[in-house]
């Protein structure tokens, strides 16, 4: 298991996820995904794990399109709390 995964698990078990979420609610999250797989290939995100992460995002954030977020920035609009944008590098084969 990778160090990041271990840290994320420890944060969750310590109850710090909700605290961190509350403290950073005004900061949008922009997540960049690359390399998916259906198997357990190294350096690729398994589809089941991706689905689990999407469930968490839908539960805890308002997921918006990158274009919508960009429009808010261009217009100087207030960014709502708990916003997340998901990007996927679809150029990887």
Secondary structure, 3 states (H helix, E strand, C coil): CCHHHHHHHHHHHCCHHHHHHHHCCCCCEEEEECCEECCCCCCCEEHHHHHHHHHHHHHHCEEECHHHHHHHHHHCCCCCCCEEEEEECCCCC
